């Protein structure tokens, strides 16, 4: 068994379900599509100089937008595997892939420690 096939097997072991990754990508699209409208309604709802009826109607309109158009519903996922846990924001990969890439020398400045 070559090194590449062993690495591919490990990659398959930690791959996320495609439906979860696709769902998250759909959420990203919705957030981008509704970002301007959502921000405008939030500004109106939080501006205390507006009459209370106008602020309340803005909150109702905000509540009628799709839930998945909120940025807080996006889950950080590994770019390579889709894994949601152990995510490093700076590199956009999970801890497993970080270790693999570091071992292969693909991350500049990172070496495997040994003592």
DRENPA-3360 file (N, C-alpha, C; in nm, 2 decimals, always signed):
BEGIN
1 = XXXXXXXX = +0.08/-0.12/+0.00/+0.00/+0.00/+0.00/+0.09/+0.12/+0.00 ~ +0.07/+0.21/-0.10/+0.16/+0.33/-0.10/+0.11/+0.43/+0.00 ~ +0.20/+0.53/+0.02/+0.17/+0.64/+0.11/+0.04/+0.72/+0.07 ~ +0.03/+0.74/-0.06/-0.08/+0.82/-0.11/-0.22/+0.75/-0.08 ~ -0.22/+0.62/-0.11/-0.35/+0.55/-0.08/-0.38/+0.54/+0.07 ~ -0.28/+0.53/+0.15/-0.31/+0.53/+0.30/-0.36/+0.67/+0.34 ~ -0.30/+0.77/+0.28/-0.35/+0.91/+0.31/-0.49/+0.93/+0.26 ~ -0.52/+0.87/+0.14/-0.66/+0.88/+0.09/-0.76/+0.81/+0.18;
9 = XXXXXXXX = -0.72/+0.70/+0.23/-0.81/+0.62/+0.32/-0.84/+0.70/+0.44 ~ -0.74/+0.77/+0.50/-0.76/+0.85/+0.62/-0.85/+0.97/+0.59 ~ -0.83/+1.02/+0.47/-0.91/+1.14/+0.42/-1.06/+1.10/+0.42 ~ -1.08/+0.98/+0.36/-1.22/+0.93/+0.35/-1.28/+0.90/+0.49 ~ -1.20/+0.86/+0.59/-1.25/+0.84/+0.72/-1.31/+0.96/+0.79 ~ -1.25/+1.08/+0.76/-1.30/+1.20/+0.83/-1.38/+1.29/+0.74 ~ -1.42/+1.24/+0.63/-1.51/+1.32/+0.54/-1.64/+1.34/+0.60 ~ -1.70/+1.46/+0.59/-1.83/+1.49/+0.64/-1.93/+1.44/+0.53;
17 = XXXXXXXX = -2.06/+1.43/+0.58/-2.16/+1.39/+0.48/-2.18/+1.51/+0.38 ~ -2.20/+1.47/+0.26/-2.21/+1.57/+0.15/-2.33/+1.66/+0.17 ~ -2.44/+1.60/+0.23/-2.56/+1.68/+0.25/-2.53/+1.79/+0.36 ~ -2.45/+1.76/+0.46/-2.42/+1.86/+0.56/-2.34/+1.98/+0.49 ~ -2.24/+1.94/+0.41/-2.16/+2.04/+0.34/-2.24/+2.12/+0.25 ~ -2.33/+2.06/+0.17/-2.42/+2.13/+0.08/-2.52/+2.22/+0.15 ~ -2.57/+2.17/+0.26/-2.66/+2.26/+0.34/-2.59/+2.38/+0.39 ~ -2.46/+2.37/+0.43/-2.39/+2.48/+0.48/-2.35/+2.58/+0.36;
25 = XXXXXXXX = -2.33/+2.52/+0.25/-2.30/+2.61/+0.13/-2.43/+2.69/+0.09 ~ -2.54/+2.62/+0.10/-2.67/+2.69/+0.07/-2.69/+2.80/+0.17 ~ -2.66/+2.78/+0.30/-2.67/+2.89/+0.40/-2.58/+3.01/+0.36 ~ -2.46/+2.98/+0.32/-2.37/+3.09/+0.28/-2.43/+3.17/+0.16 ~ -2.49/+3.10/+0.07/-2.56/+3.17/-0.04/-2.67/+3.26/+0.01 ~ -2.75/+3.21/+0.10/-2.86/+3.28/+0.15/-2.81/+3.40/+0.23 ~ -2.71/+3.39/+0.31/-2.65/+3.50/+0.38/-2.61/+3.61/+0.29 ~ -2.54/+3.57/+0.18/-2.49/+3.67/+0.08/-2.61/+3.74/+0.01;
33 = XXXXXXXX = -2.72/+3.66/-0.02/-2.83/+3.72/-0.09/-2.91/+3.82/+0.00 ~ -2.93/+3.79/+0.13/-3.01/+3.87/+0.21/-2.93/+3.96/+0.30 ~ -2.80/+3.97/+0.29/-2.72/+4.05/+0.38/-2.76/+4.20/+0.38 ~ -2.78/+4.26/+0.26/-2.82/+4.40/+0.26/-2.95/+4.43/+0.32 ~ -3.05/+4.34/+0.28/-3.19/+4.36/+0.33/-3.19/+4.34/+0.49 ~ -3.12/+4.24/+0.53/-3.11/+4.21/+0.68/-3.05/+4.33/+0.75 ~ -2.94/+4.38/+0.70/-2.87/+4.49/+0.77/-2.95/+4.62/+0.77 ~ -3.03/+4.64/+0.66/-3.11/+4.76/+0.66/-3.22/+4.75/+0.76;
41 = XXXXXXXX = -3.29/+4.63/+0.78/-3.39/+4.61/+0.87/-3.34/+4.62/+1.02 ~ -3.22/+4.57/+1.04/-3.15/+4.58/+1.17/-3.13/+4.72/+1.21 ~ -3.08/+4.80/+1.11/-3.05/+4.94/+1.14/-3.18/+5.02/+1.18 ~ -3.29/+4.99/+1.11/-3.41/+5.06/+1.14/-3.47/+5.01/+1.28 ~ -3.45/+4.88/+1.31/-3.51/+4.83/+1.43/-3.42/+4.87/+1.55 ~ -3.30/+4.90/+1.54/-3.21/+4.94/+1.65/-3.20/+5.09/+1.67 ~ -3.25/+5.17/+1.57/-3.24/+5.31/+1.58/-3.35/+5.37/+1.67 ~ -3.31/+5.42/+1.78/-3.41/+5.46/+1.88/-3.48/+5.59/+1.84;
49 = XXXXXXXX = -3.43/+5.66/+1.74/-3.50/+5.79/+1.70/-3.62/+5.76/+1.61 ~ -3.63/+5.63/+1.56/-3.75/+5.60/+1.49/-3.87/+5.57/+1.58 ~ -3.99/+5.59/+1.53/-4.11/+5.56/+1.61/-4.11/+5.41/+1.64 ~ -4.18/+5.38/+1.75/-4.18/+5.24/+1.80/-4.25/+5.15/+1.70 ~ -4.36/+5.20/+1.63/-4.43/+5.12/+1.54/-4.34/+5.08/+1.42 ~ -4.26/+5.18/+1.37/-4.17/+5.15/+1.26/-4.06/+5.05/+1.30 ~ -4.01/+5.06/+1.42/-3.91/+4.97/+1.47/-3.97/+4.83/+1.48 ~ -4.09/+4.82/+1.53/-4.16/+4.69/+1.55/-4.19/+4.63/+1.42;
57 = XXXXXXXX = -4.23/+4.70/+1.32/-4.26/+4.65/+1.19/-4.13/+4.60/+1.12 ~ -4.02/+4.67/+1.15/-3.89/+4.62/+1.09/-3.85/+4.49/+1.16 ~ -3.88/+4.47/+1.29/-3.85/+4.35/+1.35/-3.93/+4.24/+1.30 ~ -4.06/+4.26/+1.27/-4.15/+4.16/+1.21/-4.10/+4.12/+1.08 ~ -4.06/+4.21/+0.99/-4.01/+4.18/+0.86/-3.88/+4.10/+0.87 ~ -3.80/+4.14/+0.97/-3.67/+4.07/+0.99/-3.70/+3.92/+1.03 ~ -3.80/+3.90/+1.11/-3.84/+3.76/+1.15/-3.90/+3.68/+1.04 ~ -3.95/+3.75/+0.93/-4.01/+3.68/+0.82/-3.90/+3.63/+0.72;
65 = XXXXXXXX = -3.78/+3.69/+0.73/-3.67/+3.64/+0.64/-3.64/+3.50/+0.67 ~ -3.58/+3.42/+0.58/-3.54/+3.28/+0.61/-3.44/+3.28/+0.72 ~ -3.46/+3.18/+0.81/-3.37/+3.16/+0.92/-3.22/+3.14/+0.88 ~ -3.21/+3.06/+0.77/-3.07/+3.03/+0.72/-3.00/+3.15/+0.65 ~ -3.07/+3.27/+0.65/-3.01/+3.38/+0.59/-2.93/+3.46/+0.70 ~ -2.93/+3.41/+0.82/-2.86/+3.47/+0.93/-2.72/+3.41/+0.93 ~ -2.62/+3.50/+0.95/-2.48/+3.46/+0.94/-2.44/+3.37/+1.06 ~ -2.51/+3.37/+1.17/-2.48/+3.29/+1.28/-2.51/+3.14/+1.26;
73 = XXXXXXXX = -2.58/+3.11/+1.15/-2.62/+2.97/+1.13/-2.52/+2.90/+1.04 ~ -2.42/+2.98/+0.99/-2.31/+2.92/+0.91/-2.21/+2.85/+1.00 ~ -2.18/+2.72/+0.97/-2.08/+2.64/+1.05/-1.95/+2.65/+0.98 ~ -1.84/+2.67/+1.05/-1.71/+2.67/+1.00/-1.67/+2.52/+0.97 ~ -1.64/+2.49/+0.85/-1.60/+2.36/+0.81/-1.47/+2.36/+0.73 ~ -1.40/+2.24/+0.75/-1.27/+2.22/+0.68/-1.29/+2.23/+0.53 ~ -1.20/+2.30/+0.46/-1.21/+2.31/+0.32/-1.18/+2.18/+0.25 ~ -1.11/+2.09/+0.31/-1.07/+1.97/+0.24/-1.17/+1.85/+0.27;
81 = XXXXXXXX = -1.21/+1.84/+0.39/-1.29/+1.73/+0.43/-1.44/+1.76/+0.47 ~ -1.46/+1.89/+0.50/-1.60/+1.93/+0.54/-1.62/+1.91/+0.69 ~ -1.52/+1.86/+0.76/-1.53/+1.83/+0.91/-1.56/+1.96/+0.98 ~ -1.66/+1.96/+1.08/-1.70/+2.08/+1.15/-1.62/+2.10/+1.28 ~ -1.57/+2.00/+1.33/-1.50/+2.02/+1.46/-1.35/+2.02/+1.45 ~ -1.28/+2.09/+1.54/-1.14/+2.10/+1.54/-1.09/+2.19/+1.42 ~ -1.16/+2.30/+1.40/-1.14/+2.38/+1.28/-1.04/+2.50/+1.32 ~ -0.94/+2.52/+1.24/-0.85/+2.63/+1.26/-0.89/+2.74/+1.16;
89 = XXXXXXXX = -0.93/+2.85/+1.21/-0.98/+2.96/+1.13/-0.88/+3.01/+1.03 ~ -0.76/+3.03/+1.09/-0.65/+3.09/+1.01/-0.62/+3.01/+0.88 ~ -0.62/+2.88/+0.89/-0.59/+2.79/+0.78/-0.71/+2.73/+0.71 ~ -0.82/+2.74/+0.77/-0.95/+2.69/+0.71/-0.95/+2.54/+0.69 ~ -0.88/+2.47/+0.78/-0.87/+2.32/+0.78/-0.89/+2.27/+0.92 ~ -0.93/+2.14/+0.93/-0.95/+2.08/+1.06/-0.82/+2.03/+1.11 ~ -0.82/+1.99/+1.24/-0.69/+1.95/+1.30/-0.63/+1.83/+1.24 ~ -0.71/+1.73/+1.19/-0.66/+1.61/+1.12/-0.58/+1.65/+0.99;
97 = XXXXXXXX = -0.64/+1.74/+0.91/-0.57/+1.78/+0.79/-0.45/+1.87/+0.82 ~ -0.46/+1.95/+0.92/-0.35/+2.03/+0.96/-0.23/+1.94/+0.99 ~ -0.25/+1.83/+1.06/-0.14/+1.74/+1.10/-0.09/+1.67/+0.97 ~ -0.18/+1.63/+0.88/-0.14/+1.56/+0.76/-0.05/+1.66/+0.67 ~ -0.10/+1.78/+0.65/-0.03/+1.88/+0.57/+0.10/+1.92/+0.63 ~ +0.10/+1.93/+0.76/+0.23/+1.97/+0.83/+0.33/+1.85/+0.82 ~ +0.28/+1.73/+0.83/+0.37/+1.61/+0.81/+0.43/+1.60/+0.67 ~ +0.35/+1.64/+0.57/+0.40/+1.64/+0.44/+0.48/+1.76/+0.40;
105 = XXXXXXXX = +0.49/+1.86/+0.49/+0.57/+1.98/+0.47/+0.50/+2.08/+0.38 ~ +0.37/+2.08/+0.37/+0.29/+2.16/+0.28/+0.25/+2.30/+0.35 ~ +0.27/+2.31/+0.48/+0.24/+2.44/+0.55/+0.37/+2.50/+0.58 ~ +0.40/+2.62/+0.52/+0.53/+2.69/+0.54/+0.55/+2.73/+0.69 ~ +0.66/+2.70/+0.74/+0.70/+2.74/+0.88/+0.65/+2.64/+0.98 ~ +0.58/+2.54/+0.95/+0.53/+2.45/+1.05/+0.60/+2.31/+1.04 ~ +0.66/+2.27/+1.15/+0.73/+2.14/+1.15/+0.67/+2.05/+1.26 ~ +0.68/+1.93/+1.24/+0.63/+1.83/+1.34/+0.73/+1.83/+1.46;
113 = XXX = +0.68/+1.85/+1.58/+0.77/+1.86/+1.69/+0.80/+1.71/+1.74 ~ +0.93/+1.70/+1.78/+0.97/+1.57/+1.84/+1.08/+1.59/+1.94 ~ +1.08/+1.52/+2.05/+1.18/+1.54/+2.15/+1.21/+1.40/+2.21;
% end
